[in-house]
Structure formats: C-alpha cells, structure tokens
Amino acid sequence: MELPRIIARRADGGWMLEMEGLAPAYVRRLSEAAECGRALMKAADAPGADQGVQLKVDLGKELNRRIKASTQATVDAHKAQLQAAAELRRTASALKSQDMTGRDIAHILGVSPQRVSQLLTQPATGG
C-alpha cells in the first residue's frame, strides 16, 4: 500500500499542506508538516495514514528542477570521491609492490605518510 501523500507549498511565511480528500492545512515550519498531515489524515480515517505519510515539497518548476539537479550533483560527487579514494588505494598498493617506502609513496601521491598507511591498510575496492 502506498503511503498517503502530503504536498507542501510555501504560503504566508509558512507552508500550506494539501492532502487528498482533506481541506488544506497551514503549518509554520516544514519540520511540522509530516506529523501535522499524518495527524489530520488519521483523524479523518484516511487509509494508510497510521503507517506514515509521504511529504513532497513543491516550490515551483524552476526551484524543484534546481533542487533535483543540486541533489544529484551531490550524489555524483560522493560517488566520484569513493572512486578516487579506491584508485588512490590501488595506486598506493602498486607503488608499495615496487618496494617503495611509505614516505616515498606519500611524496609521489602528495599525501601524508599517515594517509599512505591508511591507504595501504584499507581494501582497494570500488571504482
């Protein structure tokens, strides 16, 4: 069963909540929206409200697009960082297999000797 949906839109310094089959409700803070909407839905015996609700924030086409793009950019950056870290571990391991010291590896990679030690003790997975 899909959870009931609440759509929150900015209104008068707060948020107007729209819920199917119920009159709109106003909350001052977005952090109050899900609980307020769920309580109203439970009071109206809306199906599924006792399991929780979905809160969707609608700020208009342009801001919604920008939020989606910035959130995706953050996810992509995190994935790239994980891949870069895995590649750094693999490279440190390859340098170590050439009988290089930790200090030499640190100098080559531009990291501290302590970081080289961490890289060499972590599994070279990912990416």
C-alpha positions as CSV (number, residue, x, y, z in Angstrom):
1,M,0.0,0.0,0.0
2,E,1.3,3.4,-1.0
3,L,1.6,5.9,1.9
4,P,-0.8,8.9,1.7
5,R,0.9,12.0,0.2
6,I,1.1,15.5,1.5
7,I,2.2,18.3,-0.8
8,A,3.7,21.3,0.9
9,R,3.8,24.7,-0.8
10,R,5.1,28.0,0.6
11,A,2.4,30.3,1.8
12,D,2.4,33.4,4.1
13,G,5.7,32.7,5.7
14,G,4.9,29.1,6.3
15,W,3.6,26.0,4.5
16,M,0.2,25.1,3.1
17,L,-0.4,21.3,3.2
18,E,-2.6,19.7,0.6
19,M,-3.9,16.2,1.2
20,E,-6.3,14.2,-0.9
21,G,-9.8,14.4,0.5
22,L,-9.0,16.9,3.2
23,A,-9.1,20.7,3.4
24,P,-5.7,22.4,3.2
25,A,-3.8,23.0,6.4
26,Y,-1.2,25.5,7.4
27,V,2.0,24.9,9.4
28,R,4.7,27.4,10.3
29,R,7.6,25.1,9.8
30,L,8.2,22.4,7.2
31,S,9.6,20.2,10.0
32,E,6.0,20.1,11.4
33,A,4.3,19.2,8.1
34,A,4.6,15.4,8.1
35,E,3.4,15.0,11.6
36,C,0.6,17.5,11.3
37,G,-0.6,16.0,8.0
38,R,-0.5,12.5,9.4
39,A,-2.5,13.5,12.4
40,L,-5.1,15.2,10.2
41,M,-5.3,12.1,8.0
42,K,-5.6,9.7,10.9
43,A,-8.4,11.9,12.4
44,A,-10.2,11.6,9.0
45,D,-9.5,7.9,8.8
46,A,-7.5,8.2,5.6
47,P,-6.3,4.8,4.5
48,G,-2.6,4.1,5.3
49,A,-2.1,7.2,7.5
50,D,-1.4,5.0,10.5
51,Q,1.7,3.7,8.6
52,G,3.0,7.1,7.9
53,V,2.9,9.7,5.1
54,Q,4.9,10.9,2.1
55,L,5.9,14.5,2.2
56,K,6.5,16.2,-1.2
57,V,7.7,19.8,-1.2
58,D,6.7,21.8,-4.2
59,L,8.5,25.1,-4.7
60,G,7.6,25.5,-8.4
61,K,9.1,24.2,-11.6
62,E,12.4,26.2,-11.5
63,L,13.3,25.6,-7.9
64,N,12.2,22.0,-8.0
65,R,14.5,21.5,-11.0
66,R,17.4,23.2,-9.2
67,I,16.9,21.2,-6.1
68,K,16.8,17.9,-8.1
69,A,20.0,18.9,-10.0
70,S,21.9,20.0,-6.9
71,T,20.9,16.9,-5.0
72,Q,22.1,14.7,-8.0
73,A,25.3,16.7,-8.2
74,T,26.0,15.9,-4.5
75,V,25.3,12.2,-5.1
76,D,27.6,12.2,-8.2
77,A,30.3,14.0,-6.3
78,H,30.1,11.4,-3.5
79,K,30.4,8.5,-6.0
80,A,33.4,10.3,-7.7
81,Q,35.1,10.7,-4.3
82,L,34.6,7.0,-3.5
83,Q,36.1,6.0,-6.9
84,A,39.0,8.4,-6.5
85,A,39.7,7.0,-3.0
86,A,39.7,3.4,-4.4
87,E,42.0,4.4,-7.2
88,L,44.4,6.1,-4.7
89,R,44.4,2.9,-2.6
90,R,45.2,0.8,-5.7
91,T,47.9,3.2,-6.7
92,A,49.5,3.3,-3.3
93,S,49.4,-0.5,-3.2
94,A,51.0,-0.7,-6.7
95,L,53.8,1.7,-5.5
96,K,54.3,-0.4,-2.4
97,S,54.7,-3.5,-4.5
98,Q,57.6,-1.7,-6.2
99,D,59.4,-1.7,-2.8
100,M,58.8,2.0,-2.2
101,T,58.8,3.4,1.3
102,G,55.7,4.9,2.8
103,R,57.4,8.3,2.8
104,D,58.3,8.0,-0.9
105,I,54.7,7.0,-1.7
106,A,53.5,9.9,0.3
107,H,55.7,12.3,-1.7
108,I,54.7,10.9,-5.0
109,L,50.9,11.0,-4.2
110,G,51.0,14.3,-2.4
111,V,49.6,12.9,0.8
112,S,51.0,12.5,4.3
113,P,52.8,9.3,5.4
114,Q,49.9,8.7,7.8
115,R,47.5,8.8,4.9
116,V,49.7,6.3,3.0
117,S,49.5,4.0,6.0
118,Q,45.7,4.2,6.0
119,L,45.5,3.6,2.2
120,L,47.7,0.5,2.5
121,T,45.6,-1.0,5.3
122,Q,42.2,-0.4,3.6
123,P,41.0,-2.8,0.9
124,A,41.4,-1.4,-2.6
125,T,37.8,-2.0,-3.7
126,G,35.3,0.2,-5.7
127,G,35.6,2.2,-8.9
